[in-house]
Amino acid sequence: MSSKTVESIDRVVIRFAGDSGDGMQLTGDRFTSDTAAMGNDLSTLPNFPAEIRAPQGTLPGVSSFQLHFADHDVLTPGDAPDVLVAMNPAALKANLADVPRGATIIANTDEFGTRNLAKVGYAANPLEDGSLESWHVHGLPLTSMTVEALTDFDLTRKEKERAKNMFALGLLSWMYSRPTDATENFLAKKFGSKPEILAANLKALAAGVAYGETTEEFVSAYAVGPAPMPAGTYRNITGNAALALGLVAASHRSGLPLVLGSYPITPASDILHTLSSLKRHGVTTMQAEDEIAGIGMALGASFGGALGVTTTSGPGVALKSETIGLAVSLELPLVIVDVQRGGPSTGLPTKTEQADLLQAMFGRNGESPVPIVAPQTPSDCFDAAMEAVRIATTYRTPVFVLSDGYLANGSEPWLVPEVSSLPALEVEFATEPNGVDAQGNRVFHPYQRDAETLARPWAVPGTAGLEHRRDAGPSVGGSRHGGAGAPDRRHREGRRHRQHLLRPRQPRPDDAAAPGQGRRGHRARPRGRRPVGVRAGAHARVGLDLRPDRGRRPGRAQGRTRCCPHPPAPPQPVPGQPR
């Protein structure tokens, strides 16, 4: 235990910031898990760069993770961090405007060299020129201390430097009285197959804690007491994970298999990732080739009696609008999860906006209203998913769930509910005819309304006695909706026409050709050659060319069709006739 004093505080906001490769997301995630284990209420805000990998040390490449935890109810990740951990000059410059004067800044001095300062426009080192006098600045050589702590390990210097985020995590864990047991167990699972890497990370973590205890840089540590919460089992959960679990829970409570048709898109992809690992719970996930195919799969699953779900972001909603309108007209349950992101068109994948509301309300042609459910916190995403499924299955309608990037990637403690406390979502399918036609025959009316909900019956295709066909042509035998009546005349005529097209062609007597000629006076086709557009197989056997003329590459084998059609040869004279 440290001999320094411990000061009690009620809340704190910490932001870890550094380059994309500095491990700030992992550092923040581990600090969050340790904080949740202490019983604090919390809220997080991960912030990723929009670029796939911006140049190292530049402003566009800064990645940050903000955590707000307290001994009372926490509603937001916080606006202004009380502590900023800046791993390089870019992280300092990108986040300094958010840090209030009087707050604490911990900067990695090893990265504040001339080259890195120039990349972000600093003419002088801000840690030395007095420009940060309004803040409590602790300039620490985090990289050098990490490398020195790992002197005995047979690793390259670059590999040792990668552990500097664990050193920073250990230091902050000491500063705010966080245990490190959970992080040690996490590292053991993550690097269990690499003993040397595991030992190095554990050593860097312990070195950070030891530095906080022994250095004179920090006068005291801080303690944040647990927040009052109802008794039960808690876990830290992100909005995307809560949505996935809510959909699975709704699937089980409704008795419907869950089918997800989705095209990966940030920031909604984690829902697809999570559900794909839950196949043992009756979940089917299909990664589609595009957004339209994804919602088509989901709507087809709903037509077949399953719980169809599709996930996307704003750009995908624009592509799915026609199929959403189809779901409205078919009156089938469908859940569309829109995890909103910033900007029009393809937008900014890692930045957040809440600007898709009007698109969700009116972004379809015709009269096609759709209910919308919007969660307010990451844990509320679970309840939002349950409610969306309830509305969709009760009223036979597609339903939007409007989440956003902050909720999707942010996290907070979630009280795991008892299964028996979840609402029952009973779904009844139509199993027998529900009406009588003019002849007194029992028939099925697919759009007959329920007196209470005004929803139509949900019939699974193939249900005996509910066979149904609807043709636009005139009826024959008194029925256009299947059952006892005769088939429609157009159907019979179309069937006869198709049979005629596929009937093998028979030569007629008046088609007899003169020697050396084909029918109708054309030169007979040479042996081993085929007309252009006809391939060997079924079409060639029935003598019918159903393929359009198209250019082909010259065949290598003898007898292959050439790339261009031959013009017909002129008629040859018949022996005994004048020329």
C-alpha positions as a printed NumPy array, in Angstrom:
array([[   0.   ,    0.   ,    0.   ],
       [   1.09 ,    3.575,   -0.674],
       [   2.149,    5.789,    2.251],
       [   0.641,    8.855,    0.544],
       [  -2.652,   10.382,    1.568],
       [  -5.86 ,    9.471,   -0.248],
       [  -8.339,   12.24 ,   -1.007],
       [ -12.026,   11.396,   -1.489],
       [ -13.839,   12.926,   -4.455],
       [ -17.329,   12.324,   -5.824],
       [ -16.605,   12.222,   -9.563],
       [ -13.863,   12.475,  -12.174],
       [ -13.582,   12.577,  -15.975],
       [ -10.437,   11.075,  -17.516],
       [  -9.458,   11.173,  -21.181],
       [  -6.716,    8.951,  -22.611],
       [  -5.435,   10.341,  -25.938],
       [  -2.682,    9.293,  -28.275],
       [  -1.865,    8.01 ,  -31.715],
       [  -3.959,    5.286,  -33.294],
       [  -1.28 ,    2.735,  -32.462],
       [  -0.767,    3.763,  -28.837],
       [  -3.475,    1.468,  -27.455],
       [  -5.687,    4.183,  -25.978],
       [  -8.907,    2.254,  -26.622],
       [  -7.558,   -0.809,  -24.819],
       [  -6.271,    1.342,  -21.945],
       [  -9.62 ,    3.068,  -21.532],
       [ -11.537,   -0.193,  -21.798],
       [  -9.451,   -1.839,  -19.082],
       [  -9.722,    1.184,  -16.775],
       [ -13.499,    1.115,  -17.346],
       [ -13.738,   -2.556,  -16.392],
       [ -11.723,   -1.993,  -13.226],
       [ -13.946,    0.979,  -12.346],
       [ -17.143,   -0.983,  -12.915],
       [ -15.837,   -3.685,  -10.58 ],
       [ -15.492,   -1.017,   -7.87 ],
       [ -19.234,   -0.308,   -8.047],
       [ -19.003,    3.175,   -9.559],
       [ -21.603,    4.389,  -11.99 ],
       [ -19.922,    5.364,  -15.242],
       [ -20.28 ,    6.407,  -18.856],
       [ -17.679,    6.182,  -21.614],
       [ -16.984,    7.912,  -24.925],
       [ -14.551,    6.231,  -27.35 ],
       [ -13.428,    8.498,  -30.198],
       [ -11.752,    7.001,  -33.265],
       [ -10.122,    8.784,  -36.193],
       [ -12.155,    8.736,  -39.41 ],
       [  -9.14 ,    7.7  ,  -41.478],
       [  -8.182,    4.028,  -41.753],
       [  -4.669,    4.875,  -40.54 ],
       [  -3.629,    8.515,  -40.576],
       [   0.097,    9.394,  -40.573],
       [   1.641,    8.799,  -37.175],
       [   1.837,   11.821,  -34.909],
       [  -0.667,   13.939,  -36.876],
       [  -3.914,   15.513,  -35.705],
       [  -6.212,   13.323,  -37.884],
       [  -4.685,   10.199,  -36.33 ],
       [  -5.514,   11.044,  -32.697],
       [  -7.585,    8.408,  -30.904],
       [  -9.095,    9.023,  -27.476],
       [ -11.171,    7.328,  -24.801],
       [ -13.071,    9.334,  -22.186],
       [ -14.458,    7.91 ,  -18.962],
       [ -16.741,    9.611,  -16.442],
       [ -17.257,    7.752,  -13.159],
       [ -18.793,    8.857,   -9.883],
       [ -20.355,    7.813,   -6.597],
       [ -23.791,    8.843,   -7.927],
       [ -25.876,    8.384,  -11.048],
       [ -23.925,    9.302,  -14.195],
       [ -25.865,   10.367,  -17.285],
       [ -23.164,   11.482,  -19.767],
       [ -19.469,   10.832,  -20.478],
       [ -18.787,   14.411,  -19.415],
       [ -17.96 ,   17.547,  -21.375],
       [ -14.628,   18.604,  -19.878],
       [ -11.992,   16.08 ,  -18.709],
       [ -10.452,   16.604,  -15.292],
       [  -7.389,   14.597,  -16.373],
       [  -5.882,   14.409,  -19.866],
       [  -3.26 ,   11.765,  -20.604],
       [  -1.503,   12.948,  -23.804],
       [   0.876,   10.454,  -25.339],
       [   2.206,   12.888,  -28.   ],
       [   1.946,   16.55 ,  -29.109],
       [  -0.925,   15.787,  -31.499],
       [  -3.004,   14.361,  -28.637],
       [  -2.312,   17.483,  -26.554],
       [  -3.22 ,   19.945,  -29.294],
       [  -6.336,   18.04 ,  -30.413],
       [  -7.792,   17.891,  -26.894],
       [  -6.451,   20.926,  -25.043],
       [  -9.466,   23.086,  -25.951],
       [ -11.728,   20.663,  -24.047],
       [  -9.611,   20.677,  -20.87 ],
       [ -10.658,   23.383,  -18.371],
       [  -7.995,   25.517,  -16.758],
       [  -6.856,   24.046,  -13.482],
       [  -7.219,   20.478,  -14.71 ],
       [  -4.396,   17.917,  -14.773],
       [  -2.359,   17.082,  -17.885],
       [  -0.03 ,   14.069,  -17.941],
       [   2.202,   14.276,  -21.039],
       [   4.672,   11.748,  -22.42 ],
       [   7.768,   13.951,  -22.803],
       [   9.618,   11.34 ,  -24.882],
       [   7.359,   12.136,  -27.834],
       [   7.692,   15.924,  -27.635],
       [  10.631,   16.112,  -30.015],
       [  11.231,   18.677,  -32.75 ],
       [   9.809,   16.492,  -35.506],
       [   6.564,   15.612,  -33.704],
       [   6.083,   19.221,  -32.627],
       [   6.443,   20.418,  -36.223],
       [   3.845,   17.912,  -37.463],
       [   1.112,   19.655,  -35.481],
       [   2.332,   23.241,  -35.877],
       [   4.054,   23.844,  -32.534],
       [   6.934,   26.304,  -32.963],
       [   8.16 ,   25.573,  -29.416],
       [   7.621,   22.846,  -26.87 ],
       [   4.412,   23.756,  -24.986],
       [   5.62 ,   21.846,  -21.939],
       [   8.522,   24.291,  -21.618],
       [   7.43 ,   27.654,  -23.058],
       [   4.972,   28.508,  -20.266],
       [   1.845,   28.283,  -22.435],
       [   0.378,   25.627,  -20.122],
       [   0.81 ,   27.525,  -16.849],
       [  -2.952,   27.486,  -16.25 ],
       [  -2.987,   23.702,  -15.993],
       [  -1.319,   21.223,  -13.634],
       [   1.156,   19.664,  -16.044],
       [   3.11 ,   16.496,  -15.252],
       [   5.709,   15.845,  -17.936],
       [   6.758,   12.21 ,  -17.584],
       [   9.045,   10.154,  -19.855],
       [   6.527,    7.3  ,  -20.086],
       [   8.245,    5.577,  -23.004],
       [  11.727,    5.683,  -21.437],
       [  10.481,    4.45 ,  -18.069],
       [   8.662,    1.577,  -19.754],
       [  11.751,    0.53 ,  -21.707],
       [  13.857,    0.751,  -18.564],
       [  11.387,   -1.394,  -16.623],
       [  11.64 ,   -4.078,  -19.312],
       [  15.431,   -4.148,  -19.513],
       [  15.625,   -7.827,  -18.555],
       [  13.233,   -8.954,  -21.321],
       [  14.522,  -10.332,  -24.613],
       [  12.418,   -7.958,  -26.712],
       [  13.248,   -5.292,  -29.251],
       [  13.002,   -1.659,  -28.214],
       [   9.921,   -1.221,  -30.402],
       [   8.21 ,   -4.132,  -28.678],
       [   9.065,   -2.675,  -25.276],
       [   7.721,    0.745,  -26.261],
       [   4.35 ,   -0.78 ,  -27.114],
       [   3.805,   -1.487,  -23.407],
       [   3.81 ,    2.214,  -22.495],
       [   0.015,    2.216,  -22.434],
       [   0.132,   -0.406,  -19.652],
       [   2.552,    1.806,  -17.709],
       [   0.105,    4.723,  -18.052],
       [  -2.783,    2.461,  -17.013],
       [  -0.886,    1.366,  -13.901],
       [  -0.147,    4.982,  -12.971],
       [  -3.788,    6.079,  -13.359],
       [  -4.965,    2.985,  -11.481],
       [  -2.822,    4.051,   -8.541],
       [  -3.968,    7.675,   -8.768],
       [  -7.657,    6.707,   -8.476],
       [  -7.312,    3.636,   -6.25 ],
       [  -8.36 ,    1.145,   -8.918],
       [  -7.465,   -2.549,   -8.534],
       [  -5.497,   -4.164,  -11.354],
       [  -6.535,   -7.783,  -10.808],
       [  -9.094,   -7.768,  -13.625],
       [  -6.571,   -6.268,  -16.058],
       [  -4.004,   -8.893,  -15.115],
       [  -6.532,  -11.655,  -15.808],
       [  -7.427,  -10.03 ,  -19.12 ],
       [  -3.791,   -9.886,  -20.185],
       [  -3.311,  -13.515,  -19.191],
       [  -6.125,  -14.553,  -21.533],
       [  -5.062,  -12.242,  -24.355],
       [  -1.356,  -13.097,  -24.362],
       [  -1.465,  -16.578,  -22.849],
       [   0.147,  -18.071,  -25.946],
       [   2.971,  -15.481,  -25.83 ],
       [   4.559,  -15.761,  -22.37 ],
       [   7.258,  -13.153,  -23.031],
       [   4.736,  -10.523,  -24.203],
       [   2.451,  -11.343,  -21.286],
       [   5.224,  -10.959,  -18.729],
       [   6.34 ,   -7.66 ,  -20.286],
       [   2.846,   -6.147,  -20.126],
       [   2.346,   -7.296,  -16.54 ],
       [   5.728,   -5.824,  -15.595],
       [   4.888,   -2.479,  -17.263],
       [   1.532,   -2.381,  -15.462],
       [   3.183,   -3.026,  -12.093],
       [   5.906,   -0.468,  -12.868],
       [   3.27 ,    2.203,  -13.427],
       [   1.667,    1.471,  -10.067],
       [   5.058,    1.464,   -8.332],
       [   6.027,    4.783,   -9.92 ],
       [   2.889,    6.432,   -8.582],
       [   3.596,    5.156,   -5.092],
       [   7.247,    6.253,   -4.994],
       [   7.47 ,    9.431,   -7.05 ],
       [   7.243,   12.927,   -5.578],
       [   5.436,   14.116,   -8.727],
       [   2.023,   13.287,   -7.229],
       [   1.218,   14.38 ,   -3.701],
       [  -1.821,   12.213,   -3.088],
       [  -4.098,    9.631,   -4.638],
       [  -7.873,    9.899,   -5.02 ],
       [ -10.772,    7.632,   -4.167],
       [ -14.287,    7.615,   -5.627],
       [ -16.787,    5.624,   -3.581],
       [ -19.311,    3.207,   -5.074],
       [ -22.631,    4.513,   -6.334],
       [ -25.92 ,    3.344,   -4.767],
       [ -27.465,    0.776,   -7.108],
       [ -30.185,   -1.863,   -6.811],
       [ -28.923,   -5.288,   -5.801],
       [ -28.3  ,   -7.72 ,   -8.61 ],
       [ -25.805,   -8.899,  -11.185],
       [ -24.168,   -6.119,  -13.207],
       [ -21.972,   -6.106,  -16.269],
       [ -20.417,   -3.35 ,  -18.305],
       [ -22.155,   -3.194,  -21.675],
       [ -21.969,   -1.123,  -24.862],
       [ -24.999,    0.013,  -26.815],
       [ -24.348,   -2.343,  -29.721],
       [ -23.947,   -5.322,  -27.38 ],
       [ -27.161,   -4.353,  -25.566],
       [ -29.046,   -4.159,  -28.874],
       [ -27.793,   -7.6  ,  -29.871],
       [ -28.782,   -9.158,  -26.541],
       [ -32.154,   -7.395,  -26.623],
       [ -32.922,   -8.861,  -30.045],
       [ -31.976,  -12.351,  -28.877],
       [ -34.107,  -11.985,  -25.739],
       [ -37.061,  -10.787,  -27.827],
       [ -36.584,  -13.735,  -30.151],
       [ -36.836,  -16.19 ,  -27.263],
       [ -39.762,  -14.435,  -25.609],
       [ -41.687,  -14.411,  -28.9  ],
       [ -40.751,  -17.945,  -29.906],
       [ -39.496,  -16.736,  -33.288],
       [ -36.095,  -17.599,  -34.758],
       [ -33.95 ,  -14.494,  -35.206],
       [ -32.609,  -13.877,  -38.727],
       [ -30.215,  -10.977,  -39.29 ],
       [ -29.507,   -9.834,  -42.836],
       [ -26.817,   -7.176,  -42.705],
       [ -24.068,   -5.487,  -44.671],
       [ -21.131,   -4.377,  -42.481],
       [ -21.086,   -0.625,  -41.929],
       [ -19.557,    1.484,  -39.149],
       [ -20.736,    1.96 ,  -36.418],
       [ -23.34 ,   -0.851,  -36.667],
       [ -21.003,   -3.738,  -37.541],
       [ -20.523,   -4.843,  -33.925],
       [ -24.164,   -5.954,  -33.799],
       [ -23.466,   -8.365,  -36.664],
       [ -20.274,   -9.524,  -34.95 ],
       [ -22.039,  -10.141,  -31.632],
       [ -25.043,  -11.965,  -33.093],
       [ -22.835,  -14.156,  -35.283],
       [ -21.359,  -15.627,  -32.086],
       [ -24.806,  -16.502,  -30.663],
       [ -25.877,  -19.224,  -33.102],
       [ -26.456,  -21.589,  -30.192],
       [ -29.41 ,  -19.373,  -29.218],
       [ -31.226,  -19.888,  -32.512],
       [ -29.717,  -16.882,  -34.27 ],
       [ -29.022,  -16.938,  -38.009],
       [ -26.759,  -14.205,  -39.401],
       [ -26.161,  -13.535,  -43.081],
       [ -23.558,  -11.036,  -44.265],
       [ -25.037,   -9.716,  -47.489],
       [ -23.214,   -8.37 ,  -50.528],
       [ -24.898,   -4.966,  -50.193],
       [ -27.475,   -3.05 ,  -48.155],
       [ -30.402,   -3.912,  -50.418],
       [ -29.661,   -7.63 ,  -50.238],
       [ -29.38 ,   -7.411,  -46.449],
       [ -32.871,   -6.04 ,  -45.914],
       [ -34.227,   -8.336,  -48.612],
       [ -32.979,  -11.314,  -46.616],
       [ -34.536,   -9.929,  -43.43 ],
       [ -37.905,   -9.254,  -45.081],
       [ -37.882,  -12.69 ,  -46.693],
       [ -37.265,  -14.224,  -43.273],
       [ -40.263,  -12.315,  -41.874],
       [ -42.384,  -13.554,  -44.775],
       [ -41.359,  -17.078,  -43.794],
       [ -42.392,  -16.631,  -40.157],
       [ -39.108,  -15.566,  -38.534],
       [ -38.052,  -12.376,  -36.765],
       [ -36.333,  -10.434,  -39.544],
       [ -33.758,   -7.806,  -38.521],
       [ -31.351,   -5.656,  -40.512],
       [ -28.688,   -3.29 ,  -39.171],
       [ -27.179,   -0.296,  -40.907],
       [ -26.319,    3.39 ,  -40.651],
       [ -27.631,    6.465,  -42.458],
       [ -26.202,    5.703,  -45.93 ],
       [ -27.668,    2.199,  -45.769],
       [ -31.124,    3.458,  -44.819],
       [ -31.229,    5.393,  -48.087],
       [ -30.591,    2.178,  -50.011],
       [ -33.079,    0.155,  -47.982],
       [ -35.978,    2.607,  -48.354],
       [ -37.726,    0.76 ,  -51.196],
       [ -37.758,   -2.546,  -49.319],
       [ -38.944,   -0.779,  -46.151],
       [ -41.852,    0.538,  -48.199],
       [ -42.511,   -3.006,  -49.413],
       [ -42.602,   -4.209,  -45.798],
       [ -45.117,   -1.457,  -45.019],
       [ -47.379,   -2.527,  -47.888],
       [ -47.035,   -6.231,  -47.056],
       [ -47.628,   -5.488,  -43.368],
       [ -44.875,   -7.762,  -42.144],
       [ -42.84 ,   -7.331,  -38.937],
       [ -39.32 ,   -6.08 ,  -39.564],
       [ -36.769,   -4.355,  -37.308],
       [ -34.383,   -1.835,  -38.906],
       [ -31.537,   -0.759,  -36.608],
       [ -30.01 ,    2.56 ,  -37.713],
       [ -26.826,    3.353,  -35.763],
       [ -26.434,    6.953,  -36.895],
       [ -23.175,    8.519,  -37.986],
       [ -22.176,   11.985,  -39.171],
       [ -22.466,   13.673,  -42.525],
       [ -24.554,   13.287,  -45.691],
       [ -23.911,   10.675,  -48.382],
       [ -21.357,    8.142,  -47.092],
       [ -20.539,   10.586,  -44.286],
       [ -17.986,   10.158,  -41.515],
       [ -17.904,    6.538,  -40.309],
       [ -16.414,    7.226,  -36.861],
       [ -18.125,   10.542,  -36.076],
       [ -21.574,   10.842,  -34.565],
       [ -24.711,   12.758,  -35.43 ],
       [ -28.383,   12.271,  -34.605],
       [ -29.606,   13.549,  -37.955],
       [ -31.489,   10.56 ,  -39.411],
       [ -34.817,   11.194,  -37.675],
       [ -36.528,   12.867,  -40.63 ],
       [ -35.127,   10.237,  -42.985],
       [ -36.562,    7.484,  -40.81 ],
       [ -39.922,    9.248,  -40.623],
       [ -40.389,   10.367,  -44.23 ],
       [ -37.604,    8.845,  -46.34 ],
       [ -39.894,    6.674,  -48.5  ],
       [ -42.256,    7.317,  -51.372],
       [ -45.998,    7.167,  -50.85 ],
       [ -47.824,    6.824,  -47.578],
       [ -45.512,    4.522,  -45.625],
       [ -45.364,    5.52 ,  -41.932],
       [ -43.013,    3.554,  -39.685],
       [ -42.795,    3.56 ,  -35.842],
       [ -39.475,    4.739,  -34.375],
       [ -37.878,    3.738,  -31.059],
       [ -34.849,    5.724,  -29.833],
       [ -32.779,    4.551,  -26.814],
       [ -31.32 ,    7.153,  -24.461],
       [ -28.341,    5.282,  -22.94 ],
       [ -26.197,    2.272,  -23.883],
       [ -28.06 ,   -0.026,  -21.469],
       [ -31.416,    1.339,  -22.659],
       [ -30.629,   -0.165,  -26.073],
       [ -31.647,   -3.553,  -24.639],
       [ -35.134,   -2.308,  -23.741],
       [ -35.417,   -0.449,  -27.059],
       [ -34.782,   -3.667,  -28.967],
       [ -37.421,   -5.508,  -26.944],
       [ -39.952,   -2.735,  -27.525],
       [ -39.24 ,   -2.595,  -31.261],
       [ -39.895,   -6.326,  -31.605],
       [ -43.109,   -6.013,  -29.577],
       [ -44.452,   -3.267,  -31.824],
       [ -43.365,   -5.027,  -35.028],
       [ -44.943,   -8.372,  -34.171],
       [ -48.104,   -6.945,  -32.598],
       [ -48.99 ,   -4.515,  -35.364],
       [ -47.286,   -6.271,  -38.355],
       [ -45.146,   -3.31 ,  -39.297],
       [ -41.475,   -2.466,  -39.806],
       [ -39.98 ,   -0.545,  -36.861],
       [ -36.916,    1.696,  -36.727],
       [ -34.467,    1.642,  -33.8  ],
       [ -32.494,    4.905,  -33.904],
       [ -29.222,    4.491,  -32.037],
       [ -26.028,    6.479,  -32.681],
       [ -22.261,    6.129,  -32.541],
       [ -21.993,    7.455,  -28.976],
       [ -24.479,    4.919,  -27.656],
       [ -23.097,    2.133,  -29.849],
       [ -19.507,    2.377,  -28.602],
       [ -20.133,    3.923,  -25.18 ],
       [ -20.655,    1.712,  -22.151],
       [ -22.166,    1.756,  -18.676],
       [ -23.114,   -0.739,  -15.939],
       [ -26.188,   -2.782,  -16.815],
       [ -28.324,   -4.708,  -14.359],
       [ -28.788,   -8.106,  -16.008],
       [ -32.558,   -8.779,  -15.85 ],
       [ -34.204,  -12.02 ,  -14.874],
       [ -35.666,  -13.779,  -17.884],
       [ -38.995,  -14.15 ,  -16.117],
       [ -39.203,  -10.368,  -15.723],
       [ -39.019,   -9.731,  -19.464],
       [ -42.33 ,   -9.045,  -21.24 ],
       [ -43.974,  -11.968,  -23.013],
       [ -44.162,  -11.412,  -26.749],
       [ -46.594,  -14.106,  -27.864],
       [ -47.066,  -14.383,  -31.611],
       [ -49.963,  -16.303,  -33.184],
       [ -49.84 ,  -17.457,  -36.779],
       [ -52.903,  -18.036,  -38.943],
       [ -53.559,  -21.789,  -39.198],
       [ -57.016,  -22.031,  -40.824],
       [ -59.244,  -20.113,  -43.246],
       [ -60.874,  -17.021,  -41.808],
       [ -63.643,  -16.283,  -44.324],
       [ -66.155,  -17.624,  -46.85 ],
       [ -66.361,  -16.752,  -50.569],
       [ -69.495,  -16.204,  -52.674],
       [ -69.878,  -19.947,  -53.289],
       [ -69.716,  -20.745,  -49.581],
       [ -66.188,  -22.146,  -49.717],
       [ -63.898,  -21.439,  -46.783],
       [ -61.065,  -19.168,  -47.892],
       [ -58.226,  -17.221,  -46.307],
       [ -58.331,  -13.423,  -46.342],
       [ -54.736,  -12.269,  -45.769],
       [ -55.72 ,   -8.669,  -44.973],
       [ -58.596,   -9.274,  -42.596],
       [ -58.163,   -6.942,  -39.606],
       [ -57.843,   -7.795,  -35.967],
       [ -60.522,   -5.953,  -34.018],
       [ -58.095,   -4.722,  -31.333],
       [ -54.797,   -4.066,  -33.126],
       [ -56.058,   -3.676,  -36.73 ],
       [ -53.198,   -5.959,  -37.748],
       [ -53.63 ,   -8.54 ,  -40.467],
       [ -53.08 ,  -12.273,  -39.806],
       [ -49.532,  -13.582,  -40.16 ],
       [ -49.598,  -16.746,  -42.26 ],
       [ -46.498,  -18.828,  -42.866],
       [ -46.173,  -19.892,  -46.515],
       [ -47.066,  -23.548,  -46.987],
       [ -49.644,  -23.709,  -44.208],
       [ -52.213,  -26.311,  -45.264],
       [ -55.549,  -24.801,  -46.238],
       [ -54.199,  -21.269,  -46.641],
       [ -52.879,  -21.589,  -50.19 ],
       [ -53.537,  -18.32 ,  -51.943],
       [ -52.99 ,  -16.944,  -55.42 ],
       [ -53.867,  -13.551,  -56.822],
       [ -53.912,  -12.999,  -60.611],
       [ -54.647,   -9.802,  -62.461],
       [ -56.468,  -11.439,  -65.409],
       [ -60.134,  -12.459,  -65.678],
       [ -61.204,  -15.383,  -63.547],
       [ -62.388,  -18.739,  -64.875],
       [ -64.632,  -21.012,  -62.858],
       [ -65.633,  -18.322,  -60.387],
       [ -62.38 ,  -18.066,  -58.447],
       [ -59.311,  -15.849,  -58.71 ],
       [ -57.958,  -16.754,  -55.259],
       [ -57.127,  -20.445,  -55.565],
       [ -59.149,  -23.178,  -53.914],
       [ -61.824,  -24.992,  -55.894],
       [ -61.88 ,  -22.782,  -59.016],
       [ -60.118,  -23.53 ,  -62.305],
       [ -56.74 ,  -21.904,  -63.075],
       [ -56.749,  -18.507,  -64.682],
       [ -56.897,  -18.396,  -68.486],
       [ -53.708,  -16.352,  -68.695],
       [ -51.91 ,  -18.979,  -66.684],
       [ -53.047,  -21.749,  -69.069],
       [ -52.125,  -19.718,  -72.145],
       [ -48.708,  -18.906,  -70.74 ],
       [ -48.075,  -22.542,  -69.935],
       [ -49.036,  -23.627,  -73.478],
       [ -46.786,  -20.938,  -74.93 ],
       [ -43.788,  -22.091,  -72.901],
       [ -44.401,  -25.698,  -73.877],
       [ -44.553,  -24.669,  -77.535],
       [ -41.226,  -22.863,  -77.294],
       [ -39.515,  -25.897,  -75.791],
       [ -41.   ,  -28.446,  -78.208],
       [ -38.305,  -30.033,  -80.483],
       [ -38.518,  -28.66 ,  -83.995],
       [ -39.634,  -31.221,  -86.601],
       [ -38.819,  -30.784,  -90.319],
       [ -41.808,  -30.201,  -92.59 ],
       [ -42.247,  -31.643,  -96.105],
       [ -42.272,  -28.233,  -97.765],
       [ -38.967,  -27.474,  -96.061],
       [ -37.078,  -30.092,  -98.049],
       [ -33.796,  -28.62 ,  -99.194],
       [ -31.809,  -29.229, -102.326],
       [ -28.497,  -31.074, -102.045],
       [ -25.875,  -28.896, -100.36 ],
       [ -28.489,  -26.572,  -98.917],
       [ -30.133,  -26.145,  -95.578],
       [ -33.788,  -25.338,  -95.151],
       [ -35.053,  -22.131,  -96.772],
       [ -32.192,  -22.007,  -99.256],
       [ -29.292,  -21.367,  -96.846],
       [ -26.046,  -23.246,  -97.038],
       [ -25.978,  -26.243,  -94.778],
       [ -24.031,  -25.759,  -91.557],
       [ -20.575,  -27.396,  -91.685],
       [ -20.062,  -30.388,  -89.484],
       [ -18.804,  -29.459,  -86.028],
       [ -20.014,  -25.838,  -86.229],
       [ -22.907,  -24.258,  -84.29 ],
       [ -24.862,  -21.044,  -84.883],
       [ -23.58 ,  -18.109,  -82.896],
       [ -25.373,  -17.753,  -79.575],
       [ -26.263,  -21.435,  -79.231],
       [ -24.183,  -23.505,  -76.881],
       [ -24.148,  -27.258,  -76.781],
       [ -26.809,  -28.463,  -74.387],
       [ -30.53 ,  -28.17 ,  -73.861],
       [ -31.089,  -25.173,  -76.149],
       [ -29.202,  -26.804,  -79.011],
       [ -31.135,  -30.065,  -78.678],
       [ -34.528,  -28.405,  -79.037],
       [ -33.297,  -26.258,  -81.909],
       [ -34.101,  -22.955,  -80.189],
       [ -31.718,  -20.013,  -79.73 ],
       [ -32.683,  -18.287,  -76.466],
       [ -29.403,  -16.404,  -76.061],
       [ -28.778,  -12.959,  -77.599],
       [ -25.949,  -12.608,  -80.086],
       [ -22.865,  -11.492,  -78.249],
       [ -19.185,  -11.321,  -78.979],
       [ -17.089,  -14.237,  -77.776],
       [ -13.435,  -14.832,  -77.507],
       [ -12.183,  -17.197,  -80.201],
       [ -12.196,  -20.745,  -78.948],
       [  -8.948,  -22.636,  -78.653],
       [ -10.444,  -26.049,  -79.314],
       [ -11.39 ,  -27.044,  -82.86 ],
       [ -15.027,  -26.487,  -83.658],
       [ -15.61 ,  -23.633,  -81.159],
       [ -17.859,  -20.745,  -82.171],
       [ -16.038,  -17.744,  -83.575],
       [ -16.457,  -14.301,  -82.101],
       [ -18.518,  -12.778,  -84.934],
       [ -21.6  ,  -14.21 ,  -86.727],
       [ -21.206,  -15.218,  -90.381],
       [ -23.514,  -13.57 ,  -92.914],
       [ -25.671,  -16.106,  -94.736],
       [ -24.134,  -17.409,  -97.985],
       [ -25.919,  -16.585, -101.247],
       [ -28.286,  -19.268, -102.561],
       [ -26.627,  -21.974, -104.675],
       [ -28.101,  -22.934, -108.068],
       [ -30.223,  -26.048, -108.18 ],
       [ -29.171,  -28.583, -110.862],
       [ -31.499,  -28.549, -113.848],
       [ -32.751,  -25.007, -113.276],
       [ -31.686,  -21.954, -115.318],
       [ -29.266,  -19.598, -113.623]])
